[in-house]
């Protein structure tokens, strides 16, 4: 033991080192090992009297530890690090560091462990312990979530479009519109709360949540669409601010204002309705966008300091609007204002959809007709912004408490305010005023409209800043996950500003500003936001429905049905707005998904789809049960022996033609193969080599486009390894049912005397385990998928095999390599009189099996005549006889010398020389028949004879060598005790 080489001396002052009191008279003595060794726990019995005299030691009981190696003193190695020196560790006995230090759970010290962003290629992510810089500013629920969400939700739509929506849809349908859109964001908030409270969040906001729930492909596709939505939303806010500014100061316009004479309800308006020029919106919008981008380039800290100040004018302007609503009187402060009137309420209750021009001004000759569906697309951006809190998760004190409470409070607050505003605005003015005064909120604001103008401009500019600052960081988060190589230009290091992503966002925003039409931009934003909200709902639905052990959100008020309803509402809203925009947005997301799946790097984030696949596989496996599969549902599940005989190049873990043959055994690629290789040696010593070999084999299988799995088994010998594989490999009805290996043609050429015993042992193990066997002779000449074969596929059907040989021939015909071949079935008749009857029976059997094949019957009498005519077969027969006689003579001499019965391969055997001659002659006749009829066949299939009991393995190999002699491509098939084909429908 280690105690022989390493001496351990523990010096204490008064007390012995003692631990584990009451553990049955045992004490634990730590044996400190070297740097590369694992700590050893040595247990020794002690005398009860010594244990009684010992007392519980204090932390100072262990004063000094000396370790000596081979009689020489050595100092204790210093395992410095987060856990301090080795002497300071309290858990040294376990051979590992304290969990507090490994997992970074020292919350009082501010330690944090970054979660690996995107593990690649199935490798285990290494968790590196590092101390992150603590953020001095930690926000609570109010300033961290509620205020940002409120600021983003209360935007331009409420100020300059909400009264117009009430006039167009009426009070009744406006209430329905607010409730419908609000229910979508409310249910999305419930789903967001559940996902956000299921673990720590990193940068990327909804992209991070969706990607970790639905996989990197879905996450990137929806994340990029959400990035575009944020970039376009910046243009929406900029245009809203510019339009408000030009309406407040018409003289600031560079170009002439547009005038429209409007007919509402058949009455001409006395004064023409003016709207800002499209060119003014474009010029001012581009200038404002450039100024905002310069501010964004200054850093997010400046934005975070200024953004809260934008909320105060918004709240004050809302206060002024409601005060002005209560103080308004008939035709005061403007014509068309009725004050809060029941008459106006009744008149405005119903809808009045009509034609308008591009600016939304009612016009009988306009080109745009508004309906409830179109208003959904116009109003929905007014309820977005619920992701603002989750985007700031890194700055929150308690993410799992603040995000649900703050987001839900902001959603309910704004929805309630919208519902109340519908009632007030509907009773405040006539329909004509609601439809023509785009800034009615400023008109009724108390004390002067200018306050509302300032509030609108500041709120929209603040929201634009948030969009232009958030979109680049979303794109940078996607790029940092290293999924798409094309996004590598937008990568940023920790703490750096995403300047490249900001430039791209600025170009997109300026392009949308050039369009200049607010009403045409909002449906585009709506689609992108709805895609994101639908992704969040689907993520929660999938995670909640699967209910994996890791799904333990702190937010308990959720259910998969609510998430499903939320996702369906998102889809319904998309189609209500515009089926054309919906198709385009879904097509864009699908193209991104396809591009990511083709060009993206592999990632494993433990997403919900993997969990769904796992549970589906378990459910399917349980549904299959343990009973035998019906022949109609039987699929070959081959167990492929990759390299049982001979050697291959080091970088080739499997014979290439074995992989091709595995594909030939499947119909249209359906099925599963298990590729197995056995490493000789001790498992503890070869475990790492086995893992490396398994990875190499898996990569090679994927390269060969085989649907299968790779397994590497470490065993003392190939026979022991195969015996363990054949008993344990697989699960339920998904256990392998066919063992495929190449014929050991090299055993005699290279004098590998151990091969016969191993080969025969494998076949016997398959028979005992009730597995079918397919042995491929001439594997090096087996065609690949591009080499077309001509001729016939010949079957020498000698014994009943459940139809496996017939089924394999049909599977070969489904491949391009053999599709030009025809099947010939050779049957053996004992008497000539039985030939015609046997031929008719086999033809009828093949007809019922829906198999087309030519039937040829060979009688035993003609068989004997053919055997005598094959000179090359007779030469091989004579050589086999001589080798068997020599081997048998050696066995007898050894048995006489040692005084034991006949032994072969360490086992007693019984040799009947007449039986040996009979077996040799049978294989000779079969080989002669094959050479006569099937010398030019593309492939020959023949029944595999089982090894005779108590027979030397060497003799069986001689029989097999004689059977396959001079046949270039041969499959030896042995079925098992069940049918794999059926006659019935």
Secondary structure by P-SEA (a helix, b strand, c coil): cccccbbbbbbbcccccccccccccbbbbbbbbcccccbbbbbbbbbaaaaaaccccccccccbbbbbcccccccccccccccccccccccccccccccccccccccccbbbbbccccccccccbbbbbbbccccccccccccccaaaaaaaaacccccccaaaaaaaccaaaaaaaaaaaaaaaaaaaaaaaaaaacccccccaaaaaaaaaccaaaaaaaaaaaaaaaaaaaaaaaaaaaaaaaaacccccccbbbbbbcccccccccbbbbbccaaaaaaaaaaaaaaaaaaaaacaaaaaaaaaaaaaaaaaaaaaaaaaaaaccccccccccccccaaaaaaacbbbbbbbcccccccccccccccaaaaaaacccccccccccccccccccccccaaaaaaaaaaaaaaaaaaaaaaaaaacccaaaaacccccccccccccaaaaaaaaaaaaaaaaaaaaaaaaaaaaaaaaaccccccccccccccccaaaaaaaaaaaaaaaaaaccaaaaaaaaaaaaaaaaaaaaaaaaaaaaacccccccccccccaaaaaaaaaaaaaaaaaacaaaaaaaaaaaaaaaaaaaacccccccccaaaaaaaaaaaaaaaaacccccccccccccccccccccccccccccccaaaaaaaaaacccccbbbbbbbbbccccccaaaaaaaaaaaaaaaaaaacccbbbbbbbcccaaaaaaaaacccccccccccbbbbccccccccccccaaaaaaaaaaaaaaaabbbbbbbccccccccccccccccccccccccccaaaaaaaaaaaaccccccbbbbbbbbbccccaaaaaaaaaaaaaaaacbbbbbbbbcaaaaaaaaaacaaaaaaaaaaaaaaaaaaaaaaaaaaaaccccccccbbbbbcaaaaaaaaaaaaaaaaaaaaccccccbbbbbbbcccccccaaaaaaaaaaaaccccbbbbbbbcccccccccc
